[in-house]
């Protein structure tokens, strides 16, 4: 049981768990600023008993500590992404697990590293260098299409969504004709709370409807990748899907559920987060034409653009951890078995670490953001994400002289993985 502690006011607790809060980014940051200042480690309790109580952790140093201490703060046995009691009960009934998907983000040591090592080399810089020419060609083709559809475009639909999707699907060995389906299922899985991304068109969905949408996307992914597994076992090729399909852990092939989870985490997190960071960078640069002009002239600023975009947007907004032992965080006692939310949005906008954190600063240095996590669970695809963004922005800077907003950007309603769902721009080709 959670020990007595600072109790987060109900209206603020409800805001943290309301997907609509994250569609109003400044409003969300306002909430986290207040929490970080007044109760950086606070107790979240449902007034209607709809979720298990947990600790909300919002300061950078505390989030960093928990992220790096993978022995002290476990990904299991409780859900690693916030889930209501209804969602957890549904998952247990449907799968026997408290998570709909068993993937790398769920496993603890020693199992986690055994699975991570299966594909880790694929995502290291040495191997990714072999893909640079192919990714560059795709980036140039993507920018060609953007300019052809201009001058007014939705950057998310034209670039931010399809470009990283295609890169990851090529690595996975998924045919191009199936990419649109993969994008839709990803949006349902991560954006099931949003009427546009879920495909429901319903602004006010019940929890049961959201659960059905998310679980339906997981089932569709599992069915699709079961077919991929059969094909890659019969005819292995030089791609990640073949590695997963034919992998062994402790001398035995991966179980169906673990294999499906591996495919799903690569297929979804591998592009949706990069999409969000890419769109966020373009939004910031469209709002600051002088910064766009500076980086056009001085490409040494480009790595800073990429890193700042990832911090500024923070696509993965939280993860949950379970305390392995009694401990103390920020002066607050935490009991063994307590559930915690480490909030990356709050941590990446902590003014104790980042000067003027709401501003987009390509020259920000150092920029030790937590958008990729830290420790053993640091994002497997971080080198790929940086490479994709660097190559794309080089192509954009080569071909686009100036840009400005052509309407109000819209952000997804989601408490887990978030980002822009529309970004109307007016571009001027060079």
N, C-alpha and C positions, 0 to 999 in steps of 0.2 A: 504493500500500500504506500501511496505517496505521503510523505511526512508533511506537517504543517509548514506553510511557506507564504511568501507574497502571493496573493490571490489576484489574478488579472481581472479588472472590471469586466462585467459580462458583455457590455457593448463592444469592448475592444477584442475580447475573445471571439465573439461572433464575427467581427470584421476580419480577423486573421483567417478564419475558416470559411469565409464567404468568397466563392470564386469571382464574384463581381468586383470585389475590392481590388483585385489585381488587374482588372481592365482599366482602372483609374490609377495609373502608376504613381502620380504625385500623392494621391490620397493614401495609397498603400505605404509609401515611404513616410508620410506623416505619422501613420499608425506606429510604424517601427521606430521612428525617432522617439516618440513618446515612451514606448515600451523600453527601449534601450536606456533612456535617461532615468526612468522611474522604477522599473523592475526588470532588469536585464535577464534575470532568471525567474520566471513567473509561472504560477500554477494555472493551468487551463482546465476548467471543470465545466461540463455541460449542464445547463440548467434543466434540461430534459432527459439527462442520462443517455444521450445519443452516441457518445463516444467515451472511451476510457480516459480518465484524467492523464495529463502529461505535462511536462515542463517545456516551456517555450524559451529558447536560448537565443539571444539577439546580438550580443557583443562579439566582435571579431575574434578577440583573443580566446574567448570561451568556445566559440564555434571551431576555431582552429585546433584547440586542445582536444576536443571531443573527436574531431575528424581524424586526427593523427593517432589517437589512442584506440586502436582497433581491438585490443584485448580488454580494455576497460569499458568500452561502449560497443555493444554487439549489434549487428544487423538483424539477427534472430534472437530470441524466438518470436518476438512481436513484430507486427508489420513494419516494414522499412520505409513505407510511404504512408502518410496519414490516411487512416481508414475509419469510418464510423463502425459502430457495432453491427449494423445491418450488412455493411460491405464485408466485414470480417466473417460474419456468420455465413454469408453467401459463398465466400471463398472456401471456407472449411467444408461446406456441404458439397460444393462443386468439384473441389480438387483435393480435399484433405489437408490443405495448407492454408495459412492465414494470408497468403498472397496469391493473386490470380496467376502470376507468372513467377516461376522459380528461375532466377538468373544470377549473374555475377553480383548484382547489387544486393542480393539476399544472403549470399553465403558468407560464413565466417571462416577463419583459419581452423584447420589446415585445408579445408575443402576449397575455399575461395582461390587460393594461389594455384592449386592443381588445375582448376578450370581456366583461370586467367592466362596461364602459361601456354594453353593450347593455341591461342591466336596472338599472343603479345608481340611476337616478332613481326607479324604482319603489319602492325601499327606503329612500328618504330621508324625513325627518320631514314635509316639506311634502306629499308625496303620501300618506303613511300617515295623515295627519290626516283625509283624506277617508274613511278606513275606520273611524274611531273609533266612530261610532254603530253600525255593523254588528258590530264586535268586542265592544262593550259589550253589545249585545243577546244575542250568543252567550254571553258570560261569565255574564250573569244567568240565561239558560236552563240553562247548565251547573250553576250553583249550585243552582237549583231542583231539578234532577234529583238532585244530591248529597244535598240535605236530604231529599227524598222517599225515598231509598234508605237513609237513616240509621236509627238513630244510628251504627251500626257500618258502615264503608265501606272499600273499598280505594281510596285517593285516586288512585293511579296509573291504575287501570282506569276510574274514574269521571270523573276530571278531567284529570290531568296528561298522559295520552296523547291523549285525543280532542280536547281544546280547541285546542291549538296545531296539531294535525293539520288540523282543520277550517279554521282561519284560512289556513294555507298552501295548502290545496287550493282554497279559494275564490280566492285570488290567482292560482293556476296555472290555474284554470278546470276543475278535475277534478270530475266529478259526485259528489254526496254518497254515492251508492250504491257508489262505488268506493273510498271512504276506508278502509274496513276492510282491503281488499286492499293499499292503499298502506302502511298501518301494519304489516301482516304482513311485507311485503317489506322495509321499512325495518329491522324488528327482525331479520330474517334477515341482512341485509347488514351491519349494525353489531354485532349480537349473535349472530352465527353460532357463537360459541364457547360460548354458554349454552344448556343443554338446554331451557329454557323459551322463550326468545326465538327460537331457531332452529326450533322446531316439531318437533324430532327426539325430544325426551323422553329423550335419551341423555346421561347425566352424563359419560361418558368417550368422547368422539368422537376418532377418528383425525384426523390432519391432512388426509388425503385427503377424509374426510367433511365436514370444515369447509369445505374449498376448494369442494367440490361444492355445498354449501348457499349459500355466499356468491356463487359464480359463477351459480348458478341464479337467485338473486334479481336479479342484474344483468341477466341475459338476459330475465327476465320484465318488468323495468322497461323495457328497450329495446324489447321488442315492444309494450308498452302505449303508450309515448310515440311510437312510429312511427305508430300510429293517431291519436294526438292531433295530431301534426304534419300529417298529411293533412287532418284536419278543420279545423284552424286556418288552413291555407293556403287551403282552399276557402271557409271561412266565418270569417274573423278576427273576434275579439271584443276587448273591453277587458280583457285579462288578460295575465299574464306569458307564458303558453304561446303566445299569438299573437305576442308580441314575439320569442320564441325561434324559433318556426316560420318566421317571415318575415324574420329578421335576416340581415344580410350583414356580412362582415368582409373588408376590402380589396376590396370590390365583388363578392364571391362569396358565395353562400349557405353556411351552415354545413354541414360534412360530417356524414354520418349519425352517426358516432361522437362527434364534438364536440357535436352537438345533443343526443344522448341523454345525454351526460355533464352537459350544462347542466341539463336537466330533472331528472336524478337528484340532483344536488347541491342544487337548490332544494327538491325534493320530500322529501328525507331530512333533510339537515342543517337545513332550515328549520323542522322541528318537533321532531325527536328531542332536540336539545340544549336547547330551551326546556322540553320535557317534563321533562327531568332536573333542570333548575334549579328549576322550579316544585315538583316533588316534594321536592327537597332543602330548600327553604324551609319547606315544611309540616312536614317531619320535625323541623327545628331548632325551629320555633315550638311544635310539639306537645311537645317536650322542655323547653320553657321557657315555661310558661303566662303568666308575668309579662310577658314580651316581647310576647306576643300581645295581652295586655290594654293594654299601653302604646301599641302601634301602632293599636289600635282607637280609642283616645282622641286620638291625635296622628298624623294621616295624613301629616304632614311627614316622618315616619320611613319612609314607604313606599318612596321611591327607594333608601334605604339597605338596606331589606329585599331589594329586587330585586338590587342590585349585590352585596351580600354573598352572596346565594344563588348567584349565578353564580360568584363566586370559590370559595365553600365547596364546591360540587359539582364544578366544573371538568369539564363534560361531555366536551369534547374533550381527551383525556388526553395526547396527544403528536402531534407531526408530525416527519417526517424532513427533513433538508436535506443537500446535498452542497457541500463547500467548493469555491469557484471558484478559489481561490489558496491558497498556503501562508499560514498565519496562526498566531496564538496565542490560546488561550482559557483564561482562568484560570491562566496560566503554563504551559500545556501546549501543545507544538507540534502543529499540525494541518496535514496535508499536502493539497495540491490533490487533489481527487477523493475525499477521505475522506467517509464517511457519518456523519451525526450524528443523534441523537434529542434533540430539545428537549422536555423533560418539563414540561408545564404544571402537573400535579398538584404536583410538587416545587416549582416556582417559586412557585405560588400559596399554598404553605404554608411559605415561607421566613421564619423568624423575624427575619432581618435587615431585612425589609421590612414584615412584618405581625406586630404584637404578638399573642401568644397565638393563633397562626394556626388552631388546631383549634377555637377557639370561634367561634360564630356571633354576630356583633356588628352589629346594624342601624345603629349609630351610628359604625361604623368610618370614619375619615376621616384622610388620603386613602385611597382604595381603588383603587389603580392595578393591578388584577389583569390577568392575561394570558389570561383565559379566552376572549377574542375574538381573541387573537393581537395582532399589531402590524405596522405598516408597510403595504406595498402589499397584502398578503394578509389584512389585518384582516377579520373576518367581515362579509360583505355584509349580513347580516340583523340586525346588532346593534340597530338602532333598532326594528325590528319586535319582536324578542324583549323588549326593555325595555317597549315599549308594551303588548304582550300581557300580560306579567306584572303591570304596574301596574294595568291595567283589571281583570284577574281578581282580584287581591288586594283591590282596593277592593270588589268584589262579595262576596267571601268575608268580609271584615271587617264589611260591612254586615249580613250575615245569620247569621254564626256567632259566638255569644258566647264559647264556649270549645272547646278540643279537646285530646285526649290520645292517646297511642299505645294501640292496642288489640291489639298484638302486635308481633313483631319484624320491622322492615322488612328487605327482601332486596334486595341490590344485584346488578346484572348481572355475569357473568363476561365481561370484555372488556378488551383492552389499549388499544383506540382510543377509541371513544365509549362512555361508561359513565354509570350512574345507577341509581336505584332501579327495580326491576321490580315490587315490591309495597310498599305503605305502608298498613297497617291503622290506621285512626283511629276514635276515638269522638268524635262531634261533638255539640254542644249548640246548637241553633238559637236565635237571639235573638227 
